[in-house]
Each structure stands twice: as structure tokens, then as C-alpha cells.
Amino acid sequence: MHILFDEAGKLLTGRLLSEAESSLQVELDSGKRVKVKAANALLRFEKPAPSQLMPAATALADSMELELAYEFAPEEEFGFADLAREYFSTSAGTEQQVAALLCLHGAPHYFRRAGKGRYKKAPAEILAQALAAIEKKKQVQAQIEAWATELASGQCPEPVRQQLYKILFKPDKNAPEYKAVVEAARNSHTAPLALLQNAGAISSAYQFHWQRFLFDQFPKGTGFPALQAPVIADDLPLAPVQAFSIDDSHTTEIDDALSIQGLGSGTVTLGIHIAAPGLAVLPDGPIDQVARNRLSTVYMPGYKITMLPDDVVQAYTLEAGRDCPALSLYVTLDEATLAIQDRRTVLERVSIAHNLRHDKLDTVITEDWLTGKAPASEAIAEAHIEALQPQLAFIFRLAQHLKAQREVVRGKPENFSRPDYTFRLEGVAGHEPAGDERVVIGTRSRGAPLDLMVAEAMILANSSWGQWLAECGVPGIYRSQASLQPGVKVRMGTKAQPHAGIGVPSYAWSTSPLRRYVDMVNQWQIIACVRHGKTAALAAPFKPKDANLFSVISAFDAAYSAYNGFQNGMERYWTLQYLKQNQLSEVTATLFKDNLVRADNLPLVLPVMGADGLPRGTHVRVRLGEVDDITLDIHGTVIERLDLVLADLPEDNGDTGEDDEALAAPLALAIDVDDASAPGEAAPTDNAS
């Protein structure tokens, strides 16, 4: 005697060995013996043998027409033998009964299970919906296969092209476009990124990086809604100073300016004047909503996406020739010793006399000129800043003093061993670059006089206002670093804590309110302190432990990191273009970590072969490999060691090389060709994933 039984939804057959009240002992064709619940036994038969029955019944079931079986099936609940008698004949045998069972078992959209071997016809309307869904699925699968064929043949279907960035970086793995790319990559044994490049989905490497960033951070575009800058209603007094700003030529958001009073009197007052949009732009207003959504200006070579609309920026920027509303910090100092005697903060209008541009003046406003060791040059005379020499000289002396004081707190000097690189794209003026412009890469040494003046003044303002907020009991957004030990990073929070990397007791970004949302938030809090003094905590927009403040910190951290990553990536793109445009096949570089080197005269980090066993700091000549504009990848080979003895790298502010290492890493994709790999089938690897 043989038996057909249901085991966890799977139909099996075997020889019945013994039978108890509620269970059966069955021997399968494989020789394995199993215990089967009596309730799971569906059919007992003597002939044919199971090895013959199942193939024959399966073939017969495949020949059955589901529509006809559905029509013949009883309206009430029925068994598979009932369908066999209705469909085949009243004398349907074992083979026909098993065929009917297989047919019912494999068509759940036509027949619903009502028990072991029992079924009921699906309602007609439900069946119609199920059949429509099946047909749609077939059409989608056919479309996926057609798209996959096109991709493999070197053509990109338009729907795939439109979903390019979503497929690669934020995929919906159930979307047909994604499945088509995965299937084509697997079938053609081609990495997804290479597949899409070969199919013409990526026509411009520059646009690939630009549009990817917009897709990720600006999915609704970079345009602004129609906004009008609110007028500052405060009746602000006019400050008795003539201030000047120091920025790059491309800077339109001029946030800060400086002034000096009292030179030669023994007591000098340094004025640090910050644009004051916080006097007119209010929390939760339309402009604030835009600024909070963007959180910062995005910078890249040749272009930028501003945090605020240009009309709004121009209403509050510290433009020369205007009396501009400002939040001013006045620091009174002993002219000889530079000891700080007093600090006070006021809201006022400040006359901006000059907008100095350090990229045009760095080579002429030198330390020798500021200290009187070199005469004025024609460039300085033409810039009409000769009269500023005494003020600039004092600010430079103060900046050196402030830096030295911070270094005592830090426990070691700041050592800027690498220059800041500047990028200029020829022919680009205000519009988006096309990506094929000629790029000029220059350098600006960190710590150049004008750079040092601005940096130290801003550190002084940010640390002073950070401390003042804490003294007033008003929360702010602070940046802190517990120590200079490796791995201890800068963090943002609402408490005034030391910043070991800068060497100050607290540090709250407050000097760039037109460019960073955190600075705008802190400016609102500082304005409350100016207006209300000891009761400022009651009037400030953000209260202690304000959840909204923590939300700003979290959002800003994420956005600022993404923006910096994009800027670094675009600078790398233009550096690679520089290599190609100038036909550079070799560079000199310094080994700084494992097999990574940093070029001597370019902002370029790359992995190299041939550096095994060389110590950190080794100076080498590197032959460059092929440039990949999409992955921003380039490799090199060490062809010569240039130093005879180890010249270990100087310590550079706790720099571990992590950021540079990230730049040299390949592009990370979210697409995974293993998603649809058949069992045992090898999927292609993607070096860029």
C-alpha cells in the first residue's frame, strides 16, 4: 500500500509500513522513513508505484486548463477527487485524482484551500483581480527583461536613465528599473556602474557628481521661493568707526568686518562686527524656514549654493559704502601688553569703508610690510589701503599674540604644514560649470597675515560670545573637543565646554550668520542677551533643553558633513582634470599612511603600489595611472625614493589622515547585483561599490 500525504504544504508519496491510531510510518523512495500524521494522509493507493505516479500525474496536471477546471468545480467546498470526477470522468483513477490535486495545489488564485485536500472556488471578482495582477507581473517582468537586454547591448532605456541616481544610491529594490540593471549586470558579468557608462546613461562625469548631489540633498531643486528681506526695525546707533572686511573675491555673503580705535593712546579697542540678519529674520518665519532647510551655503570650485537668496543676502551683507546693521563685539586691550581689559557687545550700525580681498592682497600685505621691514608696493597704493597699515599692523600683532596664548592652552603649537589650495575655473562667472573648463590651482598658505588676522578675530568673537551665553544662562550651539588625543573628534552640543583643538574654554559659531544656520541661531540668542541682560534666558528664542535646538544640531551635523564631502569630491574632480589638462604623468609625494601618498604641490591623495616597507614620511616619485572621472579614482606606482634618510612628517593638529584616506576611497554604490543572483551563480564584482 502506498500513500500520498501533505508535509508542510509539500506533496510527498511513499510506501506505508505501519499504521497507528493517529500516525503512519512511511518509507519514501529515497529509503528514508518518516512519521506522518494520519490527518495529513490525502490518498491511499496500490498502483502505480510512487516513482511512476508523480511524473505521470504532473504531466497530466500541466495539461489541465485552469479556466475549465474552475468552471467544472462545484460551487460548494469540494475535494480533489470530486474535481477529478467532474473534469476527467466519473471513474477517475489514482493518476487523474493526483493530477487534480496538483492542479488545485498550484493555482491558489483560482482555488482556496479549505482543509487537507479540500478546496473552494475563489469568488469571480477576486479571481479577476488576481489574474489581472498576474498578467501585470508578467508584463513587468517582460519589461525588465527587455530593458536588461537593451542595457547589455549598450543602450540605456529612458526610464532607467531617469532613475539613474536612485538606482545607484537610494534604490527601491522592487522597482523594475533597478531589477533591469541588476539582471543586465549579472547576465553580462559587468559591474553596474560600468554597465551604465557603456550604455550611455552617464554622458558627463561632472554632471554625474553634480546631479547625484542634487538628488541627495536638493531633490526639489536649488531655487528659492519668492522672499523679501524684512526691514530691520530697530533704531540702531551709528558706531564711531570705519570698518573693513577681509574675504575672497568671490565672497558675496560678507559676514564680518574689523575696526580699530585708539591707536597711540595706550588703550586700543578692536571691533569685530558681524552682519545682523537675526534682527529681522525671525524664528519660524519664511526666510528662517528656507535657511533651516538648507542649513549652510554649499561651496565647490567655480560655484556655490547659498543658504539664503541673494536679495536677502544683499540686504544684510557688510558691503563697502553702506552703514550696515551689525552685532559688534568690542574688545579693549592694553596697547603695549595686549592684555584684554574689557569686552562688550552692542547692536548698532557700522560704516563699512573697505571690502578687502585677500586673494588679491596676500602677496603684498606681507609680514615684512606690516612690521615696517618692507616699503609699500604699487599694488598697495593702487588698492588705497596704505592708510590702513597701522590698523592692520596692530591686528596682526594681536593675532600673533592670541595664537600664542591658545597654543599654551593647547599644549603644543599649531603647525600648518600644508597650504590651502584654491581653484579657479576659467570662463566661469556666476553660472554652473560645465565640467570641461580649464582649471587653475593655486595655493594660499595657512597663517598668511590677512588669513591669521581674520581667523584669530573670529576665534576671539566665537569664544567670547560662547562664554557670555553661558554666563547669561542662555543655551547656544557649541563646538567642543575633549582633548587632542587620537580619535577624539569635535562634537556639537548645547553646553559650553572646552575646545582642545583651538585652545579656548568654549566655542560657539556666531560669525557667519549669512552662511551657516548654527550662527544664525546663536545670533538670536546673543541678541537676547544684548537686549535683556540677566533675564535673557526668559526672552531668548531657544530655552534650556529645547528639543528644537537639538534638532537643529542633528540636522546641521548631517548636512554640513554631506556638503563638505561634496566639496572635497568636486575639488578632487578638478584636481584630476588638472592632471589631464597639463598632461602630468608623474608627481612627487609623501607617504603618510600605509600605501597612501599625498602629492607635494596638489590637493591629491592616492593609493600607490611599491611603497611596502617604506616608513611614514618617505618622499617618493610616483607614476600616475589612468584617471576615472566617475569614481574619482586614480592609482600610482612608486618609481623612485627621493630622500636618503627618514624625514618623518611633522605633527599637524592631530591629523590622522582619515579625511584624506576617505577621498582616496572608491565611490560607494547602494546597488547589489547579488540581490537577484540565482543559487550557485556567480555575480560580477564592482570595484566601485
C-alpha atoms as one frame of an Amber mdcrd trajectory, in Angstrom:
protein
   0.000   0.000   0.000   1.259   3.485  -0.914   0.251   6.868   0.459   0.160
  10.488  -0.745   0.482  12.995   2.072   0.910  16.722   2.710   4.074  17.688
   4.571   4.174  21.445   5.343   2.450  22.278   2.054   4.575  19.888   0.010
   3.000  16.786  -1.585   5.003  13.597  -0.986   4.476   9.882  -1.665   5.831
   6.716  -0.051   5.191   3.110   0.963   3.022   2.624   4.029   4.892   0.485
   6.564   2.627   0.608   9.606  -0.335   2.495  10.965  -1.289   3.630  14.448
  -4.365   5.480  15.627  -3.051   8.972  14.765   0.158   8.419  12.805   1.655
   6.426   9.970   5.123   5.070   9.294   6.058   5.773   5.653   9.121   4.881
   3.633  10.000   7.414   0.942  11.513   6.486  -2.410  14.886   7.604  -1.017
  14.660   4.908   1.643  14.168   7.419   4.415  11.446   6.555   6.918   9.214
   9.309   8.265   6.361   9.584  10.713   3.255  11.148   9.175   0.169  12.402
  10.979  -2.872  10.453   9.918  -4.722  13.717   9.247  -2.104  14.600   6.599
  -2.736  11.485   4.523  -4.620  12.507   1.389  -4.766   9.331  -0.720  -4.031
   5.612  -0.362  -3.264   3.601  -3.469  -1.692   0.334  -4.594  -0.840   1.135
  -8.186   1.064   2.631  -9.847   4.282   2.912  -7.834   5.023   6.429  -6.455
   8.038   6.778  -8.742   5.713   6.322 -11.722   2.665   8.085 -10.366   4.050
  11.526  -9.684   5.700  12.167 -13.101   2.585  10.931 -14.923   0.220  12.952
 -12.700   2.375  16.055 -13.039   2.286  15.842 -16.833  -1.471  15.340 -16.752
  -1.911  18.293 -14.358   0.102  20.520 -16.690  -2.344  19.709 -19.478  -5.377
  20.742 -17.451  -6.987  24.074 -18.359  -7.474  26.124 -15.216 -10.408  28.059
 -16.626 -12.183  24.805 -17.471 -11.333  23.262 -14.095 -12.708  26.384 -12.394
 -15.916  26.074 -14.408 -16.328  22.351 -13.647 -15.557  22.665  -9.939 -18.548
  22.549  -7.569 -19.714  25.832  -6.061 -19.579  24.457  -2.528 -16.486  23.104
  -0.793 -15.057  20.035  -2.540 -12.207  17.537  -2.532  -9.641  16.890  -5.231
 -11.296  13.560  -6.107 -14.551  15.454  -6.738 -12.800  17.714  -9.263 -11.177
  14.692 -10.934 -14.580  13.090 -11.455 -16.030  16.355 -12.800 -13.087  17.161
 -15.068 -11.945  13.744 -16.315 -14.714  11.172 -15.733 -16.836   9.661 -13.003
 -14.389   6.768 -12.872 -11.268   8.925 -12.471  -8.429   6.793 -11.195  -5.446
   7.481  -8.985  -3.453   9.270 -11.672  -6.347  11.624 -12.534  -7.062  12.323
  -8.843  -3.448  13.222  -8.118  -3.373  15.379 -11.262  -6.451  17.235  -9.998
  -4.779  17.655  -6.611  -1.625  19.054  -8.195  -3.724  21.414 -10.313  -5.632
  22.698  -7.282  -2.481  22.927  -5.189  -0.702  25.050  -7.791  -3.499  27.520
  -8.500  -4.243  29.396  -5.237  -5.678  32.344  -7.170  -8.394  30.020  -8.614
  -8.955  27.760  -5.620  -8.645  28.465  -1.924  -7.630  25.725   0.474 -10.375
  24.783   2.890  -8.555  21.937   4.650  -6.348  18.951   3.857  -7.230  18.060
   0.263 -10.301  20.319   0.421 -10.838  23.437  -1.697 -13.332  26.161  -2.538
 -13.592  28.228  -5.685 -12.355  31.832  -5.347 -15.110  34.429  -5.920 -15.226
  35.552  -9.545 -14.359  39.166  -8.776 -11.376  38.152  -6.627 -10.193  35.794
  -9.347 -10.415  38.574 -11.924  -8.261  40.835  -9.766  -5.713  38.069  -9.174
  -5.476  37.244 -12.874  -5.032  40.942 -13.687  -2.222  41.162 -11.124  -0.549
  38.082 -12.573  -0.778  39.492 -16.058   0.650  42.793 -14.885   3.515  40.967
 -13.182   4.232  39.118 -16.415   4.266  42.400 -18.323   6.590  43.993 -15.762
   8.928  41.007 -15.935   8.873  41.187 -19.723   9.719  44.894 -19.483  12.574
  44.152 -17.068  13.977  41.575 -19.463  13.649  43.955 -22.420  15.414  46.761
 -20.542  18.121  44.364 -19.371  18.702  43.294 -22.976  18.987  46.928 -24.081
  21.457  47.728 -21.305  23.596  44.721 -22.105  23.664  45.781 -25.765  24.937
  49.255 -24.888  21.681  51.239 -24.929  20.051  52.876 -21.925  16.233  52.868
 -21.715  14.923  56.305 -20.807  13.146  55.150 -17.591  16.463  53.730 -16.352
  18.271  56.954 -17.276  15.728  58.994 -15.318  16.164  56.754 -12.262  19.985
  56.625 -12.510  20.871  58.191  -9.144  18.074  56.449  -7.298  19.172  53.080
  -8.711  22.808  53.607  -7.720  22.492  55.369  -4.382  18.960  55.091  -2.916
  17.417  52.149  -4.708  13.920  50.756  -4.437  14.938  47.149  -4.942  11.436
  46.216  -6.100  11.424  48.802  -8.881  11.645  47.359 -12.408  14.372  49.848
 -13.369  16.586  48.614 -10.534  15.876  44.966 -11.341  16.714  45.562 -15.008
  20.144  46.958 -14.118  20.830  44.099 -11.702  19.744  41.497 -14.253  21.762
  43.085 -17.049  24.851  43.349 -14.822  24.550  39.728 -13.772  23.856  38.389
 -17.245  26.652  40.396 -18.889  29.105  39.896 -15.991  29.645  43.664 -15.921
  29.792  45.921 -12.861  26.638  48.099 -12.648  28.478  51.404 -12.919  30.478
  50.238 -15.933  27.305  48.808 -17.468  25.505  52.141 -17.184  28.501  54.027
 -18.514  28.732  51.709 -21.513  25.006  52.176 -22.125  25.360  55.963 -22.236
  23.387  56.626 -19.042  26.260  58.834 -17.846  27.137  61.349 -20.526  29.132
  63.756 -18.338  31.272  62.870 -15.333  30.815  66.365 -13.910  27.045  66.213
 -14.269  27.082  62.763 -12.696  28.636  64.154  -9.500  26.595  67.361  -9.544
  23.226  65.723 -10.215  23.948  62.977  -7.698  24.484  65.626  -5.025  21.316
  67.492  -6.011  19.350  64.236  -5.969  20.600  63.515  -2.463  20.447  66.963
  -0.878  18.249  69.149  -3.111  15.626  66.832  -4.658  13.283  69.792  -5.219
  15.971  71.926  -6.860  18.127  74.787  -5.665  15.756  77.645  -6.473  14.253
  79.837  -3.782  10.616  80.772  -3.268   9.734  84.438  -3.678  11.025  86.053
  -0.499  11.519  89.632   0.579  14.104  90.556   3.162  12.402  92.035   6.239
  13.453  95.535   7.158  15.351  95.900  10.435  13.003  97.998  12.560  15.443
  98.716  15.394  16.630 102.320  15.737  20.316 101.463  15.866  23.013 103.992
  16.771  25.837 104.639  14.286  29.181 103.331  15.528  32.095 105.812  15.589
  34.280 103.514  13.468  35.293 102.890   9.868  35.334  99.118   9.452  36.792
  96.890   6.752  36.174  93.262   5.774  38.698  90.695   4.512  37.355  87.979
   2.204  37.947  86.175  -1.078  36.954  87.964  -4.272  34.073  85.550  -4.878
  32.552  86.175  -1.437  29.139  87.864  -1.610  27.968  86.893   1.891  30.224
  89.284   3.809  29.517  88.350   7.413  32.318  90.024   9.309  34.377  93.211
   9.445  37.008  94.686  11.760  37.793  98.121  13.157  40.432  99.703  15.402
  40.121 102.698  17.729  42.646 104.403  19.990  45.955 103.587  18.316  48.752
 105.502  20.041  46.677 106.246  23.157  47.851 103.256  25.169  44.383 101.660
  25.102  43.106 100.179  21.864  39.648  98.857  21.089  39.245  96.110  18.500
  35.797  95.980  16.937  34.535  92.697  15.485  31.390  93.471  13.526  29.046
  90.695  12.361  26.182  91.107   9.910  22.904  91.015  11.850  20.159  89.280
   9.839  18.905  87.991  13.205  17.455  91.445  13.881  14.922  91.000  11.075
  14.791  87.293  10.215  12.734  85.675  12.965  12.482  82.018  14.006   9.792
  80.073  12.116   9.373  82.853   9.554   9.515  82.136   5.805  13.206  83.057
   5.473  14.080  81.044   8.571  12.317  78.011   7.096  14.463  78.261   3.962
  17.658  78.713   5.984  16.792  75.857   8.335  16.101  73.577   5.395  19.482
  74.336   3.767  21.497  74.897   6.975  24.614  76.157   5.185  25.976  77.533
   1.957  27.395  74.790  -0.255  30.799  75.552  -1.768  32.532  73.979  -4.754
  35.107  75.215  -7.283  33.532  77.819  -9.532  30.070  77.777  -7.961  28.093
  77.775  -4.732  24.555  77.190  -3.494  23.782  79.880  -0.954  21.844  79.285
   2.242  19.792  82.429   1.634  18.509  84.085  -1.565  20.847  86.694  -2.988
  18.335  89.523  -2.430  18.163  88.622   1.245  21.949  88.339   1.493  22.437
  91.731  -0.123  20.055  93.318   2.386  22.304  92.375   5.307  25.799  91.819
   3.872  28.549  94.188   5.052  29.071  95.910   1.729  31.519  98.800   1.487
  29.974 102.253   1.278  26.984 101.422   3.497  26.037 101.790   7.124  25.181
  98.185   7.935  23.287  96.795  10.945  25.730  94.720  12.953  26.215  92.735
  16.122  29.518  94.122  17.409  31.976  92.820  19.962  34.333  95.487  21.273
  37.478  94.189  22.973  39.513  96.774  24.875  43.238  96.000  25.130  46.399
  97.420  26.613  48.263  98.648  23.548  51.655  97.574  24.845  50.930  94.230
  26.540  47.791  93.315  24.512  46.122  92.251  27.765  42.314  92.249  27.438
  40.744  94.802  29.767  37.094  94.695  28.757  34.589  93.112  26.353  31.183
  94.456  25.461  28.577  93.588  22.862  26.272  96.096  21.169  23.730  96.303
  18.357  24.488  99.190  16.024  25.009 100.417  12.504  28.587 100.231  11.262
  30.084 102.179   8.379  31.924  99.755   6.098  34.797 101.590   4.445  36.501
  98.773   2.542  35.919  95.219   1.363  39.469  93.891   1.146  40.099  90.752
  -0.943  42.939  88.678   0.422  43.420  86.640  -2.745  44.492  89.919  -4.384
  46.425  91.275  -1.404  48.139  88.273   0.218  51.291  88.800  -1.817  51.559
  92.477  -0.948  50.245  92.672   2.619  53.101  90.634   3.969  54.582  90.311
   7.428  57.517  92.498   6.351  55.164  95.257   5.180  53.053  95.039   8.328
  56.127  95.234  10.588  57.733  98.084   8.612  60.571  95.991   7.190  59.444
  96.498   3.600  58.142  99.612   1.793  54.680  99.863   0.319  54.311  98.397
  -3.142  52.447  99.898  -6.088  49.750  97.274  -5.667  49.045  98.514  -2.144
  48.960 102.118  -3.256  46.527 101.302  -6.032  44.297  99.441  -3.563  44.023
 102.576  -1.401  44.868 100.731   1.796  48.134 102.381   2.684  46.206 104.318
   5.337  45.136 101.022   6.903  48.712  99.930   7.581  48.763 100.966  11.272
  45.436  99.218  11.959  46.411  96.092  10.031  49.785  96.023  11.746  48.177
  96.162  15.199  45.620  93.470  14.340  48.418  91.275  13.006  50.436  91.728
  16.215  47.329  90.953  18.266  46.571  87.889  16.151  50.067  86.524  16.739
  49.640  87.154  20.470  46.219  85.458  20.622  47.506  82.482  18.680  50.471
  82.100  21.039  48.126  82.194  24.046  45.917  79.494  22.539  48.939  77.327
  21.836  49.883  77.462  25.504  46.425  76.115  26.352  46.661  73.523  23.575
  49.978  72.335  24.941  51.636  72.453  21.527  51.829  74.878  18.624  49.554
  74.794  15.643  51.653  73.514  12.772  50.137  74.204   9.371  52.481  72.188
   7.206  50.209  72.156   4.149  48.811  75.071   2.185  45.177  75.720   1.397
  44.557  75.174  -2.299  42.450  77.495  -4.399  40.575  76.559  -7.570  39.762
  78.962 -10.378  37.769  77.847 -13.413  38.485  79.940 -16.470  35.399  81.423
 -18.097  33.033  80.711 -15.210  31.300  83.750 -13.762  28.195  83.080 -11.696
  26.792  80.187 -13.729  27.139  76.467 -13.165  30.353  74.998 -14.591  30.035
  72.577 -17.477  32.858  70.394 -16.180  35.263  70.888 -19.079  36.624  74.310
 -18.122  40.342  74.808 -17.687  41.192  74.797 -14.006  43.941  76.806 -12.330
  45.032  75.513  -8.926  46.828  77.949  -6.650  47.913  77.976  -3.036  47.297
  80.149  -0.040  49.497  79.376   2.915  47.675  78.850   6.152  48.642  81.519
   8.592  49.282  84.219   5.974  48.898  87.642   7.665  45.407  88.506   6.410
  44.212  84.949   6.987  45.631  84.953  10.516  44.004  88.292  11.362  40.532
  87.130  10.384  40.918  83.686  11.939  42.048  84.972  15.323  39.415  87.721
  15.407  36.662  85.199  14.692  38.013  82.771  17.305  38.029  85.638  19.794
  34.420  86.526  18.970  33.131  82.949  18.952  34.819  82.087  22.247  33.807
  85.379  23.909  30.163  85.082  22.898  30.120  81.402  23.822  31.247  82.262
  27.347  28.793  85.158  27.583  25.848  82.965  26.605  26.821  80.530  29.359
  27.139  83.348  31.912  23.671  84.598  30.981  22.196  81.119  31.298  21.181
  81.162  27.630  21.747  77.956  25.639  23.762  78.103  22.450  25.178  75.682
  19.933  28.792  74.912  20.815  31.653  73.022  19.235  33.878  71.210  21.697
  36.765  68.771  21.732  37.683  66.999  24.938  41.367  66.519  24.101  43.900
  66.271  21.293  44.280  62.540  21.749  43.914  60.494  18.532  40.314  59.670
  17.748  38.818  62.431  19.914  36.680  64.399  17.484  34.956  67.759  17.563
  31.334  67.499  18.688  28.392  69.841  18.719  26.190  70.380  21.754  24.351
  72.947  23.846  26.830  73.224  26.729  29.869  75.498  26.952  32.763  73.043
  27.045  36.472  73.415  26.163  37.684  73.076  22.603  41.117  71.484  22.968
  41.958  71.775  19.273  41.542  75.548  19.319  42.620  76.092  22.918  39.612
  78.033  24.212  37.238  77.359  27.147  34.196  77.384  24.861  33.461  77.963
  21.204  30.122  78.857  19.621  29.974  79.577  15.885  28.421  83.030  15.655
  30.355  84.938  12.999  28.805  83.653   9.746  25.023  84.066  10.082  24.569
  84.605   6.331  26.297  81.308   5.544  25.626  78.919   8.451  22.335  78.328
  10.202  24.021  77.497  13.512  25.479  81.016  13.543  22.018  82.477  12.898
  20.616  80.534  15.855  23.435  81.693  18.121  22.962  85.261  16.926  19.319
  85.204  18.039  20.473  84.033  21.461  23.194  86.702  21.677  20.742  89.433
  20.621  18.518  88.339  23.517  21.496  88.773  25.855  22.185  92.279  24.494
  18.564  93.338  24.902  17.675  91.642  28.201  20.893  91.034  30.102  20.355
  88.790  33.129  16.774  87.981  32.119  17.785  86.939  28.602  17.027  83.263
  29.284  13.330  84.169  29.545  13.303  86.060  26.246  15.687  84.012  24.082
  14.026  82.059  21.228  15.556  78.784  22.423  15.234  77.737  26.047  17.470
  75.330  28.028  16.975  71.692  26.926  14.910  72.909  23.976  14.223  69.885
  21.736  14.180  72.220  18.760  17.780  73.178  19.454  18.889  69.550  19.499
  17.001  69.025  16.248  18.970  71.872  14.647  22.252  70.345  15.818  21.393
  66.926  14.414  20.230  68.274  11.053  23.186  70.653  10.745  25.717  67.933
  11.541  24.329  65.711   8.789  24.021  68.470   6.185  27.390  70.055   6.923
  29.119  66.698   6.652  27.388  65.981   3.328  28.221  69.437   1.961  31.880
  69.133   2.969  32.063  65.682   1.433  30.665  67.030  -1.824  33.074  69.986
  -1.828  36.009  67.639  -1.261  34.777  65.382  -4.040  34.448  68.243  -6.526
  37.882  69.562  -5.619  39.219  66.083  -6.329  37.368  66.053  -9.656  39.005
  69.325 -10.706  42.401  68.137  -9.470  42.094  65.106 -11.748  41.109  67.419
 -14.612  44.218  69.476 -13.851  46.367  66.358 -14.230  44.834  65.620 -17.632
  44.845  69.206 -18.869  48.518  69.603 -18.005  49.432  66.085 -19.140  51.025
  65.249 -15.803  52.108  61.623 -15.674  54.269  61.854 -12.556  54.138  63.684
  -9.214  56.363  63.871  -6.175  54.609  62.904  -2.986  54.983  61.921   0.650
  53.894  58.614   2.134  51.624  59.317   5.094  49.701  56.127   5.801  50.068
  52.527   4.676  50.167  52.724   0.862  48.678  56.227   0.620  50.662  59.247
  -0.529  49.912  62.966  -0.572  51.152  64.965  -3.562  53.584  67.753  -2.725
  52.078  70.521  -4.840  48.496  69.420  -5.477  45.487  68.591  -3.278  45.759
  64.938  -4.243  45.846  61.771  -2.175  46.127  58.412  -3.919  46.973  54.780
  -3.218  50.238  53.512  -4.648  51.992  50.251  -5.311  55.637  49.792  -4.441
  55.517  51.524  -1.061  55.587  48.373   1.070  58.161  48.634   3.811  58.734
  52.376   3.359  58.397  54.412   6.574  55.902  57.212   7.097  57.254  60.477
   5.725  59.181  58.930   2.847  59.468  61.273  -0.142  58.816  59.498  -3.441
  58.237  59.992  -7.133  55.006  58.417  -8.342  53.964  57.438 -11.846  50.241
  58.087 -12.208  47.782  55.557 -13.585  44.589  56.153 -15.512  42.088  58.702
 -14.201  38.474  57.598 -13.644  36.310  60.714 -13.606  33.235  58.835 -12.377
  34.712  57.069  -9.375  37.290  59.867  -8.892  39.827  57.115  -8.686  43.497
  57.223  -9.594  46.316  54.898  -8.602  50.049  55.285  -8.821  53.281  53.365
  -8.676  56.352  54.421  -6.718  59.206  54.651  -9.199  61.848  56.413  -7.093
  62.616  57.225  -3.494  63.807  60.824  -3.288  65.063  61.035   0.305  68.060
  59.208   1.666  67.035  59.277   5.312  63.704  59.266   7.048  62.160  62.719
   7.164  59.208  61.977   9.442  56.081  64.016   8.849  55.511  66.939  11.213
  52.561  66.676  13.526  49.629  68.602  12.069  46.917  69.352  14.597  46.231
  65.733  15.359  45.750  64.921  11.679  45.437  61.148  11.286  44.880  61.221
   7.565  41.354  59.811   7.916  39.755  62.521   5.780  42.402  62.168   3.076
  42.033  58.409   3.170  38.296  58.808   2.575  38.997  60.930  -0.504  41.134
  58.178  -1.983  38.443  55.552  -1.369  36.376  54.382  -4.363  32.831  55.553
  -4.973  30.293  53.681  -2.817  27.185  52.360  -4.548  23.991  51.034  -2.975
  23.190  48.664  -5.837  23.872  44.977  -5.158  23.925  42.503  -8.018  23.712
  39.654  -5.515  20.094  40.650  -4.857  18.890  38.694  -7.865  21.633  36.114
  -8.235  20.428  32.601  -8.903  21.625  29.900  -6.479  25.174  28.941  -7.283
  25.504  31.663  -9.914  28.487  33.966  -9.554  27.697  37.670  -9.625  30.159
  40.216 -11.022  32.061  42.339  -8.587  32.156  46.123  -8.728  35.353  47.791
  -7.604  33.351  50.974  -7.050  30.811  49.510  -4.654
